[in-house]
Amino acid sequence: MPGRQLIVGKQIIDLGKRCSLWPDCACHENLVHWQQNLMDEEIVWSLEELRGIETLIFITLTCVAAYCPNKKIRLYAQCQLANRYWDRQRRGEELSEEEFRRRRGIQ
């Protein structure tokens, strides 16, 4: 009997095992993409864009922390998720306009 499976896009991950697609998976692609793009100070992100990006990164880190076969990367994701910054995402709350303005230094 096959185990439970998680379907992410076109990728299928057997739960309870390590991802067999790493580093050719969407999680690796997301981490690299957003690491590069969020460092670009020329890009001005809207509140809606940041809400979506933040949720995507949270979901990606959650998957990597549980299923990545690379122990170093898996531990990195677990450490990132231990940061209280992600508590709001765990509660299912979006980035508020107030928090957005505070982070951008807008009064």
C-alpha positions, -999 to +999 in steps of 0.1 A: +000+000+000+015+034-010+022+059+017+006+094+019+018+118-007+021+155-009+016+170-044+034+203-049+028+216-084+038+187-106+060+172-079+050+143-057+067+137-023+061+106-003+054+119+032+077+105+059+107+104+034+131+128+020+125+147-012+139+127-042+138+158-064+162+181-045+178+202-058+156+201-090+125+209-070+104+240-066+116+245-030+152+249-041+142+271-070+121+293-046+149+297-021+175+307-047+151+330-066+139+349-036+173+351-020+186+369-051+155+390-057+149+402-022+185+415-020+179+438-050+174+472-034+162+487-067+130+467-066+101+483-046+077+456-035+040+464-029+022+451+002+003+425-018+035+413-034+053+410-001+023+391+014+025+365-013+063+363-012+063+359+025+037+331+024+056+313-004+089+315+015+072+302+047+057+272+028+090+265+011+109+266+044+084+243+060+088+217+032+126+220+032+128+217+070+108+185+068+118+168+036+151+181+022+177+153+019+206+178+024+210+179+061+228+213+061+199+229+041+173+211+062+189+225+094+191+260+078+153+259+071+146+247+106+167+275+121+149+301+100+115+287+111+126+290+147+127+327+143+097+345+159+093+364+126+073+334+113+049+332+142+024+354+122+025+329+093+020+300+117-012+317+129-023+321+094-021+359+095-009+381+066+015+410+068-005+440+080-003+474+064+009+488+097+038+463+098+046+469+061+048+507+068+069+502+099+094+480+080+097+505+052+101+534+076+069+551+065+050+570+091 
